[in-house]
Amino acid sequence: MLTRYLSRQLWLLFLLMPLLAQAQIDSRLLTAIRQNNPAGVQAALKAGANPNATDSSGATPLMWACYKADTTVVKLLIQRGAKTECRGVIRADTSTYYGNLTGLAAGLNKLALLRYLLETLKLPVNEPEYNPETRKNDGWTPVEWAAANGHLSVLTYLTGRGADLRVGNGNSLILALDQKQDPVAAFLIDQGLPLQQTHPDYSKYQERYLGIMALLSREYLKRGQYDKAVLFAEKRRSLYSKTISQNDVKFANMTNDLAVIERLRGNYNKALEICLDALGIYEKALGKENQDYISLLANLSVIYLKLNIYDKALSTGKEALSIGERVLGNIHPTYALLFNNQAHIYEQLGEYDKALPLYIECKTIQEKVGLKRDPDYANTLNNLAVLYNKMGQYEKALPIFLDCLKLQEAILGKQHLQYATTLNNLAGLYDQMGKSDEAFKLYKDVLVIIKDLGQGHEYFATTLGHLANHYRRRGQYVQADSLLKESQNIREGIFGKNHTAYSVSLFSKAQSYISNGQFSKALPLLKEALIIREKLLGKMHPDYINIQLSLANLYKETREYQASLELYLDCLKNSEKTLGKDHPEYSDIQYGLADLYEITHQYKKAASLLIELRQRYKSRLLKNITILNETALIEFQRAFDHKDFTYSLTRTSKDTSLMGQSYNDALLSKGVGLMAAQQLNHLLIKVKDNKNITLITQLRDTKQFLNRQLTLPLSQQRGTDSLQRLSDALEQQLVMGLPEYSESFNTLRIEWPQIKKNLKSDEAAIEFIAFDYYHDKYYPKTGILYAALVLRASYKHPQFIFLGKEQEFEDILIASTSSANQINELYRGGEAEGGDGKSQLARGLALSQLVWQPLDPLLEGVKTVFLSPAGRLHQIALAALPYPADTSQRMIDRFQIRQVVSTRLLALRNNQIERPFAKNTFRTSLYGGIIYDANRLKLPSQLSQKPSNQLVDNEKVKPWDYLPGTQIEVDALRRLLPRSQTTFLNRYDATEASIKALSGRAPSVLHIATHGFFFPEIPRQENVIMIPPGDNITIDARELSEKARKTREAADKLAAASDERNRFQVSENPLLRSGLVMAGANYVWKGGAPIEGVDDGILTAYELSNLNLSGTELVVLSACETGLGQVKGSEGVYGLQRAVKMAGARYLLMSLWRVSDKETAEYMTLLYKRLLVKGSVPDAYAYAQSQMRLKYPKEPFKWAAFVLVE
């Protein structure tokens, strides 16, 4: 504690004060206060002690209470009338005194007491204490007391209360410096309190003062707050320059520090000027062989690189490395950073093979010297990941990026510029991987973090450019152009036009024009960008090649084919030398060239390139599997799987080699996302190590909470985007942490010869495909096309059979198929219908003529067809269609049809897989006769704790009716199945929770007879960038904020609509728009708020997909329309069908429409009787179909709805 000394005369005065005092403090009261005894204080006061008496120094009981007791005692005295005015001092000893209450609290670090005095008693925050020498209140303020004694929390509080830090001509800073209270001094300096050079003791405190300024500058530099860092660095340098020579080494150090900060601020020209000044001082004062000179050279090389002065950047970096090895040795943190800098230069020059070993060496040294928790190590990780991304090695880049972010979050926080930089680079990787939506979110996150850098910073311009590209790809050209304009202006202002950053802006603007069909505007921009790149980096640089590729594509669009061809061939040659054939950009060039060959009818050349490309894509996919969960894998396919090109060229060229490639493409693409989900779910069951078990628990809890939120009305949902991102991130970590995951995708290596080898002579495999005609960009819109790839054991290659346009299917299926008559009409055959005098074929025959008639010649002698549907074919009972050559027959009469997700299954079949299961393993769980209204016995007690305004009965939503036929159905099955191995739940017991309880201990057969539902997708508006009303970016960008407002209004309307209708109808996830209805579901279905801890009775496909049914041989969803869902490309149907397969069940029996109770029970009885005898699910299905067909030959409605998927 700081002491203040009383003069001899004042000490004598204190000795006489007892004679002058009007009233002495009661001894009992003073003793109780000193002992901090509230009861003793109360007793003394009740006995008549005066709360305003003084001691020999004029101190009151209240002053003594502030000194010795806590706030409770102070409050007691105030309640008994103690006054807060002070005309005396507390004598701590013969040399120390305090002169007021707030000074006591501040000086003694009693923050709670100080709050009471200032906030409750309203004492002045700047009140000076009583000074016994002047007998006036002109002593120290609370700020000075806190500063002198080093109480930073008190000082921070006082500052927040508006205390004047400059009182006493900045005495608080002098006190802190004198007492060596550096944190307090730093706080005061940071608040703008200077050490006046006119102060008599300036020289005494100067060194400490400037040293603290250096610490502040470094701290703000570490935090990424460069404006404050440069403020203190400049001020420190300026003050030093007045007392020491500008040729002094200390001055040079300060100059280099300032140059580093200016570089990080993006002021590269200023940084260069400062850095060169420092270099001259160092060389004169110390020579070159020292660490300071090395650090300066390293900084200078980076500045040269930023300014595109590549030759000087390279030579300066090499000089730094050479000196560094001699001076520092090869195991030193600074020497490691020199490797990092030199690697970065090579990376920017496009010489990736030279950069990679240098980054790895830097990382190795940093690990050896114990820097794995250091920001520099994190920066090395980021740079290494960026390089892997540029090299097209995404499987290496992603885990490093994620590790880097985790480290930066721990040591720097999420608001730091380094964290934002890594986030930006990760977004770039996601863009490369096809994860466009996730990249878009990350870029917006980056923009929020870096907003404090100022709108003129390079990073700000870069982020705006990335966002603009995303808006362009979404067709939102007004938003894109606004952000591109802002980005270009910033870059031109920083670097001028002769810089790579400016060429990036030109390229982005050109891409925007190309997307909008304005080719004439794009061409000069691309040419200008190409000239800049060639001048600065040469023709072999990857960025030059990329612009060249874009120019080749543009010439192709404008039908300047010769110019396009020359550019493609040049790109291909240079890309192979620079990047290698395995790089994604090399493949992009080949795709463009193959496309050109196809347009110019050079089919052989196109086919040859395309086959090479497809094999390379397959290798790339399998290499990246290690980092791709279900969502990421589907996005990767969407971005890079150009199978539609293969299909289109096959149709055009009739090339037999392409037919085989088309079949391979279908094998590689179909249901791969589903496979990823299945494999991950299967592996998670087997995990033993604690780290992954923790992640699995987090993932399970996150998914459950997310599901809970998503089933709430939109207006009540909270944090769903964050939860979904967390769920994806956890899955990502698990995928990367399980080496078995990638190994489980070996089935994707299967190709058509392996399928052929496993086919019997009387079997055929058919892969149906639905594809966009690849050249719609050049010709009028063709729409989706359908084709079939047929393979038999005797074929030399698969056959490609074109079926027709999607519109032809739609024209047939346009009528509703909800009624029995309409469905019977669709499948009954070729009876003539009335019309305009001309007879027409029935819709069913017309449909069969599209699907089956073109295939008929290829299926001669076939008894079994394994087929994998595509597109609309998922929603058609293909086996029930009439046989075109004989309409009295159905296709089911012609041969057995087995529907599979992919014919890959045929290459895997063996005796073990095909072996029927035995009766003693026939454990069955039956559900039926379910009551959908809330359980009247249980629900009231559950609802009693809910606010009445949450009990909604939405009259616009129709409740689910009881299905008496399902009770009849399961009763019949109970009589048929082995009683000891059969469990049965009905009425209120058939709960959602009971289904979930089967996870991990699933039966052999799970039969659920209930309502099913699926709602189609509701179109939604695209999101636009959110700009807070207070931000001032540009007028154009402000327009985006208005668009954001309109988007929010649309979202609000959607939320209101969901609350009025049914929340399951409006979910973006198709697995939440599909599900099964279990006991008690009507309460929530009609609008009731879900009850905490109680399942809502609606088993969504999303919830079902998260169960473990890997031991289940057959799932029967005996409910209406359980086969429906949203068809998504190669992944098939998103609905209950996908959910059951994700959960791991082998076979699924589902329905395409609602069948009457009687026929459903009849069908199921036939199925299970046969299953008990034969033990084969496909055989039982075929038997039930044939028997029902015989009984109801003209009523397909009663039997054709049921489809078996394996």
Secondary structure, DSSP 4 states (H G I P E B T S, - for coil): ----PPPHHHHHHHHHHHHH-SSBPPHHHHHHHHTT-HHHHHHHHHTT--TT-B-TTS--HHHHHHHHS-HHHHHHHHHTT------S-EEEETTEEE-SHHHHHHHTT-HHHHHIIIIIS---TTPPPPBTTTTBS-S--HHHHHHHHT-HHHHHHHHHTT--TTHHHHHHHHHHHHTT-HHHHHHHHHTT----TTSTTHHHHHHHHHHHHHHHHHHHHHHT-HHHHHHHHHHHHHHHHTTS-TTSHHHHHHHHHHHHHHHHHT-HHHHHHHHHHHHHHHHHHT-SSSHHHHHHHHHHHHHHHHTT-HHHHHHHHHHHHHHHHHHH-SS-HHHHHHHHHHHHHHHHTT-HHHHHHHHHHHHHHHHHTT-TTSHHHHHHHHHHHHHHHHTT-HHHHHHHHHHHHHHHHHHT-TTSHHHHHHHHHHHHHHHHTT-HHHHHHHHHHHHHHHGGG-TTSHHHHHHHHHHHHHHHHTT-HHHHHHHHHHHHHHHHHHH-SSSHHHHHHHHHHHHHHHHTT-HHHHHHHHHHHHHHHHHHH-TTSHHHHHHHHHHHHHHHHTT-HHHHHHHHHHHHHHHHHHT-TTSHHHHHHHHHHHHHHHHTT-HHHHHHHHHHHHHHHHHHHHHHGGG--HHHHHHHHHHH--HHHHHHHHHHH--HHHHHHHHHHHHHHTTHHHHHHHHHHHHHHH--SHHHHHHHHHHHHHHHHHHHHHTS-GGG--SHHHHHHHHHHHHHHHHHH-HHHHHTTGGGG--HHHHHHH--TTEEEEEEEEEE-TTTTTSS---EEEEEEEEETT-SSPEEEEEEEHHHHHHHH-S---SHHHHHHHHS----B--SSS-B--HHHHHHHHHTGGGGGGGTT-SEEEEE--GGGGGS-GGGSEETTEEEEEHHHHSEEEE-S-THHHHH--HHHHPPPPGGG--EEEEEEE--S--TTTHHHHHTTS-GGG----TTSPPPPP-HHHHHHHHHHHHHS-GGGEEEEEETT--HHHHHTTTTS--SEEEE-S-EEE-PPPP-PPP-----TT--S-HHHHHHHHHHHHHHHHHHHHHHHHHHS-GGGS-SSTTTSEEEE-TTTHHHHTTPPPPTTS--SEEEHHHHHTS--TT-SEEEE-STTTT-EEE-GGG-EEEHHHHHHHHT-SEEEEESSPPPHHHHHHHHHHHHHHHHHH--HHHHHHHHHHHHHHHSTT-GGGTTTEEEE-
